[in-house]
Amino acid sequence: MEREQKGMDKRVKDLLEKVKITAGAAVEAAGKAAESAGKKAGEVVENTKLSLKIFDLNSEIEIAYKEIGRLVYMTHAGLEADAEELEQILARIDEKNAQIAALKAKQTETKTTVVCVNCGKTCDKNDSFCRYCGEQF
């Protein structure tokens, strides 16, 4: 009976050790998943901020286009339009477009994924080939 008890104690200890190892692996996996989710959330937040800035700049460009339209109509109606004002508006549009290009470049840098042009699946930015269809990036 005592021998049976010792055998059972060893099996219980072995089982508990396996549970401990499995739990440790699960905790490690959960930590990695949380870290990955945090990075992805940070990427989404940063990308959203950049998109909002781009939207604002595009809105400002649309306003500038309306100002140009007003000046063109003034010329059409036989009124004198200020050429210097037109140059300033065009310079503002050029500046806003340059800012948009810089923000879009930053968005591309911060992305951790790319979309395959061949199959449309999402892959890791560091992949050389699409993991779904084999297309080279």
ZAPA-923894 format. One line per 5 residues: number of its first residue (from 1); their letters; for each residue x, z, y of N, C-alpha, C, CB. Coordinates in Angstrom, 3 decimals. Glycine has a CB too. Layout:
<atoms>
NUM = A = X Z Y X Z Y X Z Y X Z Y  ...
</atoms>
This chain:
<atoms>
1 = MEREQ = 0.819 0.000 -1.181 0.000 0.000 0.000 0.868 0.000 1.252 -0.935 1.195 -0.006  1.897 0.845 1.217 2.800 0.926 2.369 3.509 -0.406 2.577 3.834 2.059 2.176  3.865 -1.026 1.495 4.531 -2.323 1.555 3.596 -3.379 2.159 4.995 -2.755 0.147  2.319 -3.309 1.756 1.317 -4.205 2.305 1.189 -3.999 3.812 -0.036 -3.987 1.615  1.211 -2.744 4.232 1.117 -2.396 5.648 2.291 -2.986 6.418 1.071 -0.869 5.830
6 = KGMDK = 3.496 -2.863 5.871 4.687 -3.404 6.532 4.608 -4.924 6.625 5.961 -2.985 5.776  4.102 -5.557 5.558 3.940 -7.011 5.558 2.944 -7.454 6.620 3.487 -7.496 4.181  1.857 -6.681 6.736 0.864 -7.007 7.740 1.419 -6.770 9.138 -0.406 -6.186 7.523  2.153 -5.682 9.333 2.762 -5.402 10.630 3.689 -6.544 11.048 3.538 -4.074 10.584  4.458 -7.072 10.119 5.365 -8.174 10.429 4.565 -9.420 10.816 6.288 -8.475 9.224
11 = RVKDL = 3.493 -9.694 10.074 2.664 -10.855 10.398 2.011 -10.686 11.767 1.588 -11.068 9.317  1.556 -9.479 12.066 0.961 -9.210 13.371 2.012 -9.399 14.466 0.370 -7.775 13.422  3.219 -8.885 14.226 4.307 -9.047 15.187 4.648 -10.521 15.379 5.550 -8.272 14.727  4.701 -11.271 14.280 4.979 -12.709 14.363 3.885 -13.429 15.154 5.100 -13.317 12.950  2.643 -13.061 14.870 1.520 -13.664 15.576 1.585 -13.341 17.064 0.192 -13.180 14.984
16 = LEKVK = 1.841 -12.085 17.385 1.944 -11.687 18.792 3.094 -12.406 19.486 2.131 -10.170 18.906  4.185 -12.608 18.790 5.329 -13.327 19.362 4.947 -14.784 19.653 6.550 -13.268 18.399  4.222 -15.395 18.715 3.766 -16.777 18.929 2.804 -16.853 20.109 3.086 -17.326 17.660  1.902 -15.872 20.205 0.957 -15.827 21.334 1.722 -15.673 22.639 -0.061 -14.663 21.166  2.735 -14.832 22.634 3.550 -14.600 23.828 4.251 -15.888 24.253 4.589 -13.486 23.571
21 = ITAGA = 4.823 -16.599 23.293 5.515 -17.857 23.585 4.528 -18.889 24.126 6.222 -18.401 22.318  3.376 -18.998 23.483 2.348 -19.953 23.924 1.852 -19.605 25.321 1.165 -19.976 22.936  1.618 -18.327 25.569 1.156 -17.888 26.894 2.207 -18.197 27.947 0.833 -16.376 26.893  3.477 -17.977 27.608 4.553 -18.285 28.553 4.588 -19.765 28.889 5.901 -17.852 27.986  4.412 -20.598 27.874 4.390 -22.046 28.098 3.187 -22.442 28.946 4.364 -22.800 26.757
26 = AVEAA = 2.051 -21.798 28.702 0.846 -22.097 29.477 1.021 -21.690 30.936 -0.373 -21.382 28.872  1.631 -20.550 31.167 1.888 -20.089 32.532 2.832 -21.060 33.246 2.488 -18.659 32.523  3.866 -21.498 32.536 4.816 -22.450 33.118 4.124 -23.769 33.455 5.992 -22.698 32.153  3.297 -24.264 32.551 2.559 -25.515 32.784 1.602 -25.365 33.957 1.783 -25.932 31.521  0.930 -24.220 34.029 0.002 -23.974 35.141 0.753 -23.919 36.463 -0.778 -22.662 34.919
31 = GKAAE = 1.933 -23.322 36.456 2.744 -23.262 37.668 3.160 -24.650 38.129 3.976 -22.400 37.437  3.569 -25.482 37.172 3.951 -26.856 37.516 2.760 -27.643 38.042 4.549 -27.566 36.297  1.597 -27.438 37.429 0.391 -28.127 37.884 0.011 -27.691 39.294 -0.771 -27.864 36.922  0.114 -26.401 39.563 -0.202 -25.889 40.894 0.778 -26.433 41.928 -0.181 -24.352 40.900  2.046 -26.494 41.566 3.052 -27.031 42.477 2.771 -28.503 42.770 4.466 -26.861 41.884
36 = SAGKK = 2.449 -29.254 41.739 2.131 -30.670 41.896 0.893 -30.859 42.761 1.925 -31.326 40.530  -0.120 -30.045 42.527 -1.348 -30.128 43.321 -1.071 -29.786 44.776 -2.424 -29.192 42.753  -0.218 -28.801 45.000 0.151 -28.433 46.365 0.863 -29.561 47.081 1.028 -27.202 46.358  1.778 -30.213 46.383 2.493 -31.348 46.980 1.526 -32.475 47.306 3.599 -31.854 46.034  0.609 -32.751 46.382 -0.358 -33.825 46.589 -1.271 -33.488 47.761 -1.187 -34.066 45.313
41 = AGEVV = -1.704 -32.242 47.856 -2.561 -31.828 48.962 -1.818 -31.972 50.290 -3.037 -30.373 48.765  -0.550 -31.598 50.295 0.255 -31.752 51.507 0.382 -33.212 51.901 1.639 -31.144 51.310  0.547 -34.081 50.898 0.644 -35.517 51.160 -0.665 -36.040 51.752 0.991 -36.282 49.863  -1.782 -35.594 51.199 -3.087 -36.036 51.688 -3.297 -35.584 53.128 -4.215 -35.496 50.788  -2.946 -34.346 53.430 -3.098 -33.821 54.789 -2.239 -34.624 55.762 -2.715 -32.322 54.843
46 = ENTKL = -0.993 -34.848 55.406 -0.089 -35.607 56.277 -0.597 -37.027 56.473 1.334 -35.630 55.692  -1.052 -37.655 55.406 -1.559 -39.023 55.490 -2.813 -39.085 56.361 -1.860 -39.571 54.086  -3.668 -38.084 56.255 -4.878 -38.036 57.067 -4.542 -37.889 58.541 -5.776 -36.890 56.620  -3.577 -37.041 58.853 -3.152 -36.872 60.250 -2.635 -38.190 60.805 -2.062 -35.779 60.365  -1.813 -38.874 60.024 -1.267 -40.158 60.475 -2.381 -41.182 60.653 -0.220 -40.684 59.476
51 = SLKIF = -3.336 -41.196 59.742 -4.455 -42.141 59.849 -5.285 -41.872 61.103 -5.350 -42.057 58.600  -5.489 -40.604 61.416 -6.239 -40.270 62.635 -5.500 -40.715 63.891 -6.504 -38.767 62.699  -4.185 -40.552 63.901 -3.394 -41.015 65.046 -3.496 -42.529 65.182 -1.917 -40.590 64.897  -3.423 -43.225 64.053 -3.550 -44.691 64.069 -4.935 -45.092 64.584 -3.309 -45.281 62.647  -5.967 -44.398 64.139 -7.323 -44.679 64.606 -7.423 -44.499 66.124 -8.337 -43.764 63.891
56 = DLNSE = -6.873 -43.395 66.623 -6.904 -43.138 68.064 -6.184 -44.236 68.846 -6.270 -41.779 68.372  -5.025 -44.643 68.350 -4.268 -45.701 69.035 -5.042 -47.013 69.016 -2.883 -45.894 68.379  -5.680 -47.339 67.902 -6.495 -48.557 67.836 -7.672 -48.492 68.807 -7.007 -48.779 66.408  -8.250 -47.312 68.971 -9.344 -47.130 69.927 -8.847 -47.377 71.352 -9.945 -45.708 69.805  -7.653 -46.877 71.657 -7.073 -47.094 72.984 -6.776 -48.580 73.216 -5.785 -46.263 73.149
61 = IEIAY = -6.355 -49.274 72.173 -6.106 -50.720 72.287 -7.414 -51.453 72.562 -5.440 -51.273 70.995  -8.493 -51.056 71.898 -9.797 -51.690 72.137 -10.237 -51.511 73.591 -10.861 -51.104 71.186  -9.991 -50.357 74.145 -10.317 -50.106 75.558 -9.490 -51.034 76.449 -10.055 -48.610 75.935  -8.212 -51.194 76.109 -7.346 -52.081 76.888 -7.830 -53.528 76.801 -5.891 -51.978 76.397  -8.306 -53.945 75.625 -8.848 -55.301 75.484 -10.047 -55.505 76.405 -9.251 -55.573 74.024
66 = KEIGR = -10.875 -54.487 76.521 -12.031 -54.575 77.427 -11.575 -54.718 78.873 -12.933 -53.334 77.280  -10.515 -54.004 79.227 -9.974 -54.111 80.586 -9.456 -55.525 80.841 -8.842 -53.077 80.805  -8.812 -56.102 79.840 -8.328 -57.482 79.979 -9.522 -58.428 80.135 -7.456 -57.894 78.746  -10.560 -58.195 79.353 -11.770 -59.021 79.465 -12.375 -58.950 80.856 -12.804 -58.588 78.434  -12.369 -57.779 81.447 -12.883 -57.614 82.814 -12.060 -58.446 83.792 -12.863 -56.120 83.232
71 = LVYMT = -10.725 -58.388 83.636 -9.852 -59.159 84.524 -10.056 -60.663 84.337 -8.384 -58.794 84.272  -10.232 -61.097 83.103 -10.470 -62.523 82.835 -11.796 -62.944 83.468 -10.481 -62.809 81.297  -12.814 -62.115 83.320 -14.096 -62.470 83.908 -14.009 -62.522 85.433 -15.169 -61.475 83.474  -13.271 -61.597 86.019 -13.088 -61.618 87.478 -12.487 -62.955 87.907 -12.178 -60.442 87.940  -11.512 -63.434 87.171 -10.883 -64.717 87.479 -11.909 -65.839 87.321 -9.651 -64.965 86.560
76 = HAGLE = -12.677 -65.792 86.262 -13.710 -66.793 86.016 -14.734 -66.821 87.154 -14.412 -66.515 84.679  -15.086 -65.646 87.656 -16.093 -65.534 88.711 -15.537 -65.868 90.086 -16.672 -64.142 88.726  -14.255 -66.233 90.150 -13.662 -66.608 91.425 -13.120 -65.426 92.215 -14.668 -67.332 92.249  -13.092 -64.261 91.594 -12.529 -63.088 92.255 -11.053 -62.993 91.918 -13.275 -61.795 91.836  -10.337 -62.319 92.752 -8.898 -62.192 92.514 -8.634 -61.028 91.563 -8.133 -61.988 93.848
81 = ADAEE = -7.938 -61.343 90.490 -7.557 -60.316 89.513 -6.104 -59.951 89.763 -7.768 -60.812 88.035  -5.800 -58.687 89.597 -4.446 -58.192 89.844 -3.554 -58.513 88.643 -4.459 -56.661 90.122  -2.591 -59.402 88.836 -1.677 -59.811 87.759 -0.823 -58.637 87.294 -0.772 -60.965 88.226  -0.460 -57.765 88.216 0.355 -56.604 87.845 -0.428 -55.659 86.931 0.827 -55.851 89.107  -1.717 -55.505 87.228 -2.564 -54.672 86.374 -2.634 -55.253 84.962 -3.981 -54.547 86.974
86 = LEQIL = -2.752 -56.581 84.869 -2.780 -57.245 83.569 -1.484 -56.994 82.805 -3.012 -58.752 83.740  -0.354 -57.096 83.462 0.943 -56.849 82.816 1.044 -55.417 82.314 2.093 -57.141 83.790  0.536 -54.473 83.084 0.569 -53.071 82.669 -0.297 -52.837 81.425 0.096 -52.168 83.818  -1.458 -53.466 81.417 -2.352 -53.329 80.265 -1.699 -53.925 79.026 -3.712 -54.012 80.539  -1.108 -55.112 79.156 -0.441 -55.759 78.030 0.731 -54.917 77.523 0.049 -57.153 78.433
91 = ARIDE = 1.473 -54.302 78.443 2.591 -53.441 78.055 2.082 -52.219 77.283 3.391 -52.994 79.304  0.933 -51.666 77.716 0.333 -50.521 76.999 -0.066 -50.921 75.582 -0.904 -49.984 77.764  -0.634 -52.115 75.460 -1.037 -52.593 74.127 0.191 -52.761 73.232 -1.812 -53.937 74.235  1.252 -53.342 73.778 2.486 -53.503 73.003 3.036 -52.149 72.555 3.543 -54.253 73.831  3.001 -51.185 73.451 3.502 -49.838 73.138 2.657 -49.192 72.030 3.491 -48.945 74.411
96 = KNAQI = 1.347 -49.316 72.151 0.446 -48.730 71.138 0.667 -49.402 69.784 -1.043 -48.874 71.572  0.847 -50.733 69.771 1.096 -51.442 68.506 2.415 -50.997 67.872 1.115 -52.966 68.740  3.421 -50.741 68.685 4.698 -50.253 68.165 4.527 -48.854 67.563 5.769 -50.233 69.285  3.741 -48.010 68.215 3.477 -46.667 67.687 2.724 -46.746 66.356 2.669 -45.835 68.709  1.769 -47.670 66.278 1.010 -47.849 65.035 1.940 -48.289 63.914 -0.126 -48.882 65.227
101 = AALKA = 2.828 -49.226 64.204 3.765 -49.701 63.176 4.644 -48.555 62.674 4.647 -50.843 63.732  5.107 -47.704 63.590 5.948 -46.566 63.200 5.155 -45.578 62.339 6.509 -45.853 64.454  3.907 -45.325 62.699 3.072 -44.400 61.919 2.775 -44.965 60.524 1.750 -44.113 62.664  2.523 -46.272 60.438 2.270 -46.893 59.134 3.523 -46.828 58.258 1.816 -48.363 59.311  4.693 -47.012 58.873 5.940 -46.896 58.115 6.102 -45.473 57.589 7.155 -47.289 58.992
106 = KQTET = 5.754 -44.492 58.416 5.841 -43.089 57.990 4.863 -42.809 56.854 5.560 -42.143 59.176  3.668 -43.399 56.914 2.703 -43.236 55.831 3.279 -43.768 54.519 1.384 -43.957 56.170  3.927 -44.904 54.590 4.522 -45.500 53.394 5.612 -44.601 52.839 5.090 -46.891 53.705  6.418 -43.997 53.704 7.491 -43.091 53.276 6.945 -41.860 52.571 8.330 -42.666 54.472  5.844 -41.322 53.068 5.321 -40.064 52.528 4.531 -40.250 51.243 4.450 -39.392 53.552
111 = KTTVV = 4.162 -41.477 50.928 3.404 -41.710 49.700 4.287 -41.480 48.483 2.825 -43.137 49.679  3.718 -40.873 47.463 4.449 -40.660 46.215 3.985 -41.634 45.141 4.273 -39.218 45.729  2.990 -42.468 45.498 2.482 -43.441 44.544 2.420 -44.822 45.180 1.098 -43.024 44.032  2.378 -45.834 44.330 2.177 -47.211 44.762 1.094 -47.823 43.887 3.505 -48.037 44.683  0.469 -48.868 44.389 -0.547 -49.572 43.625 0.050 -50.892 43.157 -1.843 -49.802 44.472
116 = CVNCG = -0.044 -51.150 41.872 0.491 -52.384 41.286 -0.297 -53.579 41.820 0.431 -52.338 39.726  0.410 -54.584 42.319 -0.251 -55.772 42.845 -0.851 -56.619 41.719 0.737 -56.608 43.664  -0.353 -56.456 40.506 -0.832 -57.252 39.381 -2.112 -56.685 38.775 0.241 -57.340 38.318  -2.116 -55.371 38.466 -3.270 -54.798 37.762 -4.079 -53.812 38.607 -2.802 -54.105 36.511  -3.529 -53.387 39.744 -4.260 -52.479 40.621 -4.193 -51.021 40.236 -5.660 -52.882 40.671
121 = KTCDK = -3.426 -50.682 39.224 -3.296 -49.281 38.786 -2.296 -48.554 39.678 -2.849 -49.200 37.293  -2.438 -47.242 39.758 -1.542 -46.408 40.560 -0.380 -45.930 39.712 -2.298 -45.207 41.158  0.824 -46.101 40.260 2.047 -45.689 39.567 2.880 -44.825 40.506 2.865 -46.927 39.081  3.883 -44.177 39.954 4.799 -43.369 40.744 5.655 -44.275 41.631 5.692 -42.501 39.826  5.921 -43.818 42.824 6.705 -44.590 43.790 8.098 -44.924 43.258 6.825 -43.821 45.099
126 = NDSFC = 8.657 -44.075 42.422 10.018 -44.276 41.916 10.073 -45.165 40.677 10.644 -42.942 41.600  8.910 -45.582 40.160 8.893 -46.468 38.997 9.440 -47.841 39.379 7.460 -46.594 38.426  10.184 -48.441 38.485 10.678 -49.803 38.698 9.679 -50.832 38.180 12.037 -49.995 38.012  8.883 -50.410 37.192 7.894 -51.282 36.576 6.572 -50.536 36.483 8.361 -51.760 35.175  5.480 -51.293 36.503 4.150 -50.704 36.318 4.052 -50.159 34.899 3.020 -51.752 36.593
131 = RYCGE = 3.610 -48.927 34.779 3.506 -48.305 33.450 2.306 -48.814 32.664 3.418 -46.794 33.586  1.459 -49.625 33.304 0.273 -50.138 32.636 0.432 -51.611 32.200 -0.930 -49.995 33.559  0.972 -52.448 33.114 1.072 -53.876 32.774 2.503 -54.386 32.716 0.302 -54.691 33.774  3.467 -53.583 33.182 4.876 -53.980 33.106 5.367 -54.785 34.295 5.100 -54.769 31.873  4.521 -54.999 35.297 4.929 -55.753 36.491 6.087 -55.028 37.186 3.723 -55.933 37.476
136 = QF = 7.090 -55.791 37.616 8.226 -55.200 38.305 7.877 -54.967 39.770 9.472 -56.100 38.180  8.283 -53.810 40.295 8.029 -53.481 41.704 9.178 -53.915 42.566 7.784 -51.989 41.883
</atoms>
